[in-house]
Amino acid sequence: MNGTHAFGRRTQGLGARRAGFTLIELLVVIVILGILGGITAGGYTAFMESARRKNAADDCKQIAVAWTNYHRDVGFWPEEYKIASSGVKSMDTDMCLVLGKAGLLDVLYIDTDATDSTTQAGLRRNRENEAELKYGMLDPIGAKRFKQGRSGSDVTDHLYQFVLDVNEDGIVDSSDGLPAKLSVPGGKVRGDAAVWCWAEDGEKNGEVYAQSW
């Protein structure tokens, strides 16, 4: 009887000690969860940045191929490019329309039946891409800033940039307007077009975000 009673008391005592977590245990769990969350967030951020860079590099190559095919199909560079001068140009709406109308790049197109008051001279959205409608082809950084509601140079600094082989010697270099600050090995890009976009800091010190070469 005494033994059973004593055992019962001990059992109740053990049960009382096991009810719930102590403050220290809770703090340890919180710290562990915080560490795991930080590791996961860091990995996700790195993955997203890698995906953005790959997307930008793919766009650069597609634009370069589109310009190459344009020259091969038409036999000369568009007047929209040459009017101002040779040199660095942006993939703004004018340049997008040149390649879009030629069917060489999936960007913007002209809708002859356009009656929407929000369009610009018949310029219509392609795949509902409002950024391309307003500015042209933005890199991932520019597209992000556009979605954040920024405007002006904050966005237009992140249009894809390009230089064409105006003298048609098969190489894009300084004679075609390729900037020395791009730090291209040998200062030359073999091909009809060199395409790039700038890093997020906007300093344009030669460290490009992505390029076609």
N, C-alpha and C positions, 0 to 999 in steps of 0.2 A: 504493500500500500504506500509506504513511505517512498520506496524506490520509484514506483509509478508516478507518484505525485511530484517527486523531485525531477524525474525525466520530463514530465509534462511542463514543469516550469522552465527547464532548460530549452525545451523545444519552442515554447512561447518566446523565450528570450532571443533565440537565434532568429526566429521569424521577425521580430521587431527590428533587429539589426539589419535585416535584408530589405526592408521596405524602402523603395526609392533610391535615388542616386545622391551621393554627397555633392557638395559644391565643387570640390576639387575634381571629381569625376566628370561633372558637367563641363567644367572649364577645359579639361583635357579633350573631351569629345569635340567641343567647339573649335579648339585650336587645330585638331586633326582635320576637321571639315574645312576650316579656312585654308589650311595648307593644300588640301586636295583641290579645293575650288580654285586657288591661285594657279596651281599647276595646269589644271584643265583650261582655265581662261587663257593662260600664256600659250598653250598649244593651239587653241582655237584662233587666237590673234595671229600667230605665225602662219597657220594654215590659210587664213583669209588673205593675209598679205601676199603669200605665195600665189594664191589664186588670182589676185588682182594683177600682179606682175605678169603672170602667164597670159592673162586676158589682154593686157596692154601689148605684150610682145606679139601675140597673134594678130592683133589689130594692125600693128606696124607692118608686119609682113604682108597682110592682106592688102593694105593701102599701097605698098611698094609694088606688089604684083599687079594691082589694078592699073597703076600708072604705066607700068611696063607694057601691059596688054593694050592700053590706050594708044601708046606711041606706035606699037606694032600694027594695030588695026587702022589707025587714022593716018599715020605717017608723019605727024608733026605734033608739037605740044600745043595745048589750047591757048587761045588768045587771052583768056582770063588770067592765065599764068604770066604771060609775057608782057602784058600791058604796062604794069608798074615797072618791072625789071626782073631779071633773073635773081635768084637768091632764095632765102628762106620764106616759105609761105605756110599758112595755116590751113587745116582742113575745115575752113569755114563753110557757110552755106553755098557760096559760089562754087568752090572746089568740089563740094559734095554733089552739087547738081551736075557738074561736068561728068563725073564718073557714074552718077546715078542714072542720068539720061542715056549714057552709053551702055547701061546694063552691066557694068563691070564691078560695081560695089553696091551692097545692099544698104543704102543710106536714105537719101531723099529723092523725091520724084515730083514731076509737075503733073497736076491734075487739071486738065483743060476745062473741066466742069466745076471747078472750085467756086463756090459761092459763099463759103463760110467767112464771116468777117474777121475771124482770128487768123486767117492765113495771110502769108506775105507774098503778094504777086503770084498767086496760084500755087505757092509752095505748100505741099501737104505732108502730114505726118506719115512716116513709114513705121509700122508696128507701134504706133502710138508713142514714138520717141520724141517727147517735147523738147528735150535738150538739143537734139539735132535740128529740130524745126527752128529754134531760136538762135542757136550759136553755130552749129556744125558738129563735127565728130570730136567729142570730149573723151579724154582718157578716164580711167576709173576714178582718179582723184577729182577731176573736174566734174564728172557726173555726180559724185558724192556732194561736192560743194553746191552744185545746182539744186540738188534735192534738199539741201539745208536752207535754201532760199537766198543764197549769195548771188551776186551779180557783178557785172563789170570785169575788171582784170582778175578778180579772184577766180572767175570761171574761164575767161578767154585765155589766160595764161596756160590752161591745160587742154587747149585744142592740140590735136596731133600736128606736128611740124614736119615739113619735108622740103627737099631740094631735088630738082630734076637735072638730068644730064642734058643741059641745053645745047652744048657744043657737040653732042652726039659722038663722043670719043669712047663710049663704053665705060666711062669712069665718072663718078660724081666726086668733085674735089673743090678746092677753093675757087677755081676759075668758073665754076657753076654757082658759087655762093655758099658752099659748105663752110660753116663757121669753124674756126680753129679751136674755139673753146669746147667743142665736142670731144676733143682728145681722141679722135679716130686714129688707130694705128696706121702710120704712114700718111695720114691726112687724106686718104682716098677710100671710097666705097665703090667696089666693082659692081656695075649694074646701071640701070636707067633711073633709079630713084633711091634716095636715102630718107628714111622716115624714123621719127623718134618722138618721145614725149618727156616732159620734165618731171623731176622729183617733186615731192610735196613742199619742200622748203622754198621752192620758187627762186632760189638764188641763181640758177642757171650758170653754175660754175664749171660745167662740163660733165657733171654726174647726172646722166640721164636716167629716167625711170625704166624705159624700155626702148629698144631700137630694132631696126630691120636687118642690120648687118651682123 
